[in-house]
Amino acid sequence: MLRAVVLRLQHSVEEALYKLLHPFTRASRRFGANQFSMNFDSCGRLALLVCLFISTLFSCGPAAVSTESDDAPAPVAAAAPEQVGKYVVEIFEDRQGTLWFGTLSKGVARYDGDTLVYWTKADGLADNAVVSIVEDREGDLWFATHEGLSRYDGESFTNYGEADGLPHFRLSGLLLDREGILWVRTWGGVAFFDGETFVPLELPIPDNVELLDYQTTMDWVTVMKEDPAGNLWFGRDGYGAARYDGQSWTHFTEADGLPSNNVQEIHHDRAGNVWFGTRVAERDHPDPEQRKGEGGLIRYDGKSMQGFPDHPGLHHADTYSLYEDRAGDLWVSTIGEGVYRYDGTDFTNYRQCKDLNPLGPEVAFMGIQSMLEDSRGNHWFGCSGGLFRLRGDGVENVPVGFFLR
């Protein structure tokens, strides 16, 4: 039986009363997570209410008058609410409508609409850093981690590593292509799963790229996408982007109009454009004062590349994630300006993911690593500092307590 840990926080009086006065039942769900609860019959609830009433009655009195004194204790700052993770780097919804949140240290959090449950190494995951999730045609879930690949069949985990053909133990993402083939990108190349083992695909090096002496992650495959024609696109740290049609390769680098050869994201929109999110070329420079330069968002229409210099964060900056919602709007995450929504004409900026960082300066803001519009129309953002969602005209933080209401 898979062991799952259900998080519970200290609630306010109203939340505590709500949970005490609304009976729960012990349930065993599809994934076997233990769910703990309390049961109160009608008499018990009545007794509880009476006790609360009597306690309140005898504690009532004149309001205390506040007086300042040098001897008064210093006010205690309220603790920040517990977050789903300091870094929420993946958001995924499976066929059942269950939401999954991959974190860099707490494993993966699963929310089925009732309960938030964490799966960690103790439950069978290869590692607690979960960076990508896919569901295959059989309904098995695959989790890319920093210590290999985990497959969950509904009952148990099977883990895969370099001994199974993975190019590197540290994974960066997963793709399930139109043929149902699972692809794994790593910090040492890319491979596909043939049903038993992983077969590497050699990625050629473009001739017109000159690497800097401090670049050490050139085999890091940052992104892999499949376009409507079935071509595979790869983003690589230091080597730009490449398109593979099954026989030949086409490279896209700074010489072709990219602001940087550090390509972090690729997206094909409904109009046939290819979008590239890039990272500042000098971001890995050993001197912090030199970590600036060209980077940002680029749109490629098949003939030329267009940047967006008039929008802060989309030029001379890092663009990490691109996501197209059901309405056709493109969401663009940045490291310095939060997230942008592009409706085909205008950009609308939402900075709150950065400005509302609930964990403060102790967690360096590294941009928005994941975005998803779920089947209910909610827009979720995985950020440095926690999980956020779109609310009205702004963005709000979603701590663990939100899932316990």
N, C-alpha and C positions, 0 to 999 in steps of 0.2 A: 504494500500500500504506500503510495507516494505521500511523504510527509510534507505538509504545507503549514506555514506559519501565518496565522491571521493577525494582522496588526490591530491593536486597539490603543487609543490615546485617552488621556484624561479629557473629559468633556465638560462643558459648562453645565450649570444646574439644569437649564432647559433641555440640553441634549441628553443628560443623564436620566432625567425624568421620562423623556420620550422613550428611551430604550428600556427603562424599567417597566413602564406602563403599557408597552406594546410587546406582547409575548413573542418569542422566537421559537423555532423548533430546530433540533439537530437534523442536519440533512447531509447526505452524501451525494455529491454531484459527479458529473461525467469524469472529472479528472481526479477524483478521490481525495479532495482536500478536506481536512477536518474542520468543522465549523462548530464553534463553541457558543452556547447561548444560555439564557435563563428562561424559566417558565414561572409565571405567577398566575394563580387562579383568581377569580373575581374577589374572593374574600381577602386574599393576600394583597391585592391592589387597593382594596378599601382600607385595610389596616395601614398600609403605607401612606395613603393620603391623610388618614386621621393623625398619624404620627407627625407628618409634615406640618399639618395645620396646628397641632398643639405646640410643636416646637416653635413655629412662627409666632403664635399668640404670645407665648411667654418671653420671647426674645424682643418683642416690639417695645419701643420706648422713644423718648425724645431723640431727635437726630443729634449725633455728636457734632460739636463745634470744633472746627479745625483750628488749631493754633500752631504757629511756627515756633520752633525752638532749636537752639543750637544742639540740643541733646536728641532731637528727633532722628530716627534712623533714616539713612539715605534711601530713596525709592529704588526698588528692585526692577530692573528692566524686564519686560515680559519676554519669555523665551520665544524664539521663532517657531512657527508651527512645523511639525515634522513633514518633510518633503518626500515625495515618491522616490526621489533620488537626487543627489547633488548634481549629477549630469544624467539627463534623460536623453539617450542618444538614438532610440528607436521607438516608433509607435506603429502598431500593426493591429488590424482587425481580422479575425478569422471568419469562416463561413457561418459560424453560429452567432456572430455579432459580439463575441468576446473581445475585449480590448487587451492588448499586451504592451507593456512599457519596459523597454530594455534600459538598464542602467549600467554605469561603469563600476559599481562596487556592491550593489545590493541584489544582484541577479536580475531576474525578470519578474515584473509584477503583472498579475492577471486579474482583470475586473470583469465579472460576468453579469454585472447589473445589480448584484446584491453584496458581494464580498470582494475585498481586495486581498489577494493571496500572493506571497512571494515564493518563487522557486530559486534555490541556490545550489551551490556545489554539494551541500548536505543532502539534497534531494536527487542528485545524479547529474546535474549540469556539469559541463566540462570546466566552467569558470564562472565567476560572478560578474564579469564584464560581458554583457550581452549587447552586441552592436547591430545585429540584423536578424530578422525573423521572416520565414516564408512558410506557407502551407502547400504541400504537394497534392497531386490528384487523388491520392489515397486518403487524404486527411491527416497525414503525419505532419508534425511541426518540426521545423529545423531552426536551430539557434546557432548563429555565428558568435563565437566568443574570442577572447584574447588567449585562450589555451586550447583551441581546437573547435570542432563542430559537434553539436548534440542533436540527436534525432529522437523525437518523442512520439510513440505510437498509440498513446492513450493510456498506457499502463506503465511503461518503463522507458528509460533513456538508453540509447546506444551512442557512444562517443567515438569520434574519428580524429586521427592526428596525422602526423607526417608518415608514420608507418603504413597508413592506408592510402598514401599517394598525395596528400595535401602538400603544396609547395612550401608552406610555412605554417608554423603552429598558430601564429597570430593572424586572425581573420579580420577582414574589413567589410565584407558584405556578401549577400546572396542574391541570386537571380534564378527564377524559374521561367524558362523560355516557352515559346508557343508550342513546342514539341513535348513539354513536360520534363525537359532535362534540367537538372539542378547544376548551376554554376557557382563556384566559390572563388571569391577574390581574396587575396591575402597580401601580406607585406613582403611576399617573395614570388608573386606571380598569380596565375589563375588556372583553375582546373575544373573539369566537369565530372559528374558522377555517372558511371556506366551501369550502376545497379549493384556493383560489388566493391569497386575501388574508384579512386579519383585519377583522372587522366589529365596531365598538364597540357596547356596550350601555350606554345612559345610566342611571346610578344616581341616583334622586331623593334629595333631601335632606329628612330628617324635619323637621317644623315645630317640634317641641318641644326642639330641641337648640341650646344656646347655646355657641358655640366660645370657647375661651380664646385670648387674644391671642398666646400663644406656640406654639400648635398649628400646625404647618406641614406635616403629612402627611395632611391630610383626604381626599385622593384615593387614599390607599394602601389597596388592597383586601387585607386581611390573610388572609382565608380565603374559600373558596367550596366548598360542598357540595351534593349532590343528595340529597333525602330519598326514602323508598320510594315516594312518590306522584309523583315526578318534579318536585317544586318545587325551585327553586334558592334557596340561602341564601347570603347574603353577610355577611361581617364587615368593618367599616370602622373605621379609626382615627379616633376622635372622633365617629362617627355611629352607633354601636351596630351592630345586626344588622338585616337585611331579608330577607324571604321574597318570592320572585317566582313566581307561578303561571302565567306566560305572558301574563297580561293586567293584573294589578293587583299592587300592592306592600303588604306589611304590615311595619311597623317595630317593633323592640323596642329600647327605650332605658332609661335610668335611671328614667324616669317609669313604666316597666312593671315595674320590679323588678331590672334589671341593676345590679350595684354600680358599673359603669363603662361609659362609651360606647366605650372602647377594647377592642373584641372581637377576640381573637387566634385563637380556635378555636371550631368548632361541630361537634358530633357527635350523630348520631341513633342511639340504642341499640335493641336488639331489642324492648324493651318499649314503644317508642313515645315515650320521653322525648327531649327535646332538651337537650343539655348545652352551656353556654357557658363558655369560658375567657376571662377578661378581664385586662387590664393596668391597674395603678393609674392613675387618671385624671390625676394630677399627675406622672406619670413623666417628662414632657418639660419640667418646670418649670426655668427657668434657674438657680434657686437649689437646689443639691443638698439643702439642709436641708428643702425643701418637697416633695421627691419621695416623697410617701407619701400614703396615703388609701385609698379604697375600691377593691377589685379582688378577683379570685379566681374560684372555681368556682361555677356556678349550674346547677341542674337545673330544667327547665321541663316540666311534665306536660300542658301544653295549657290549664291553668287558672291556675296560680300558679307562682311561682319560689321555689326553696329554696336557701339558702346552707349552708355548712358551717363555722360559726365556731369549732367545737371542735377543728379540726385545723390546726396551724401550716402556713403556706404555702398554704392553700386559702382564706384570708380576709385582707383587707388586704394582698394580695400579687399577684404576677403568675403567671398560669397560661397556659402557652404551647402545649402539645400535649395532645391527647386521642386515645386509641387503644383499640379494643375487640379483644381477642384471640379465638381460636377457642372458648375456653371461656366467652366472654361476660363476662369480667372487663374492667373499664374501667381503663386506665392514664392517670394524670394527672401531667403534668410541671409542676414549679414552679421558681421562680427561687431560692428559699432553702432548700427542704427536700428536694431530690432528686425522686424519683418516688413516687407512691402507686399502689397497686393496690386497686380497689374491687370486691368480689365480690357486690355487691348488698345487703350487710349491714354489713360492716366495711371500714375502710381499713387497709392495711398499707403502712408507709413504708419506702423504701429511700433512705437519704441518700448512699450511697457515691459516686454520680456527682459529688457536690460534694466530699465529704470526701477522695476519692481522686484529685482532680485532679492528674495526673502532671506537669503543666507549672507548677504552683504559681501564685503571685500574678501572674506575668507575663501570664497569660491570665485576664482578668476572667470570673468565672462568671456566665453569662447564662442559666442554666437548661438544660433538655433540649429541644433543638429538633426532634428526630425520634425516632420509635419504630417498631419493626416486629417482629412474630413471623413468622419465615420458615417455609417449608414443612417444615422439619425440627423445628420446635418451639422453636427458639432465639429468645430475646427480646433484641433489640438496641436500644441507646440511643445516639443521637448527642448529645454534650454539648460544653460548653465545656471544652477540655482533651483531647478525643479521643473514641474509640469505646469503649463499654462493652457488656457483656452480662450477663444474669441467670445466676447460677451458684449453685445450691443456694438457700440462704436469703439470699444477698447478691448484690452486683454487683461484677464485676471489670473492670479496664481491659484492652482488647484493642489492643496496639500493633501496628505493622507486622510485627514479628518473629513474631507469632502465625501469620500467613499464610504464613510461609516455612518452617514446620516440615515 
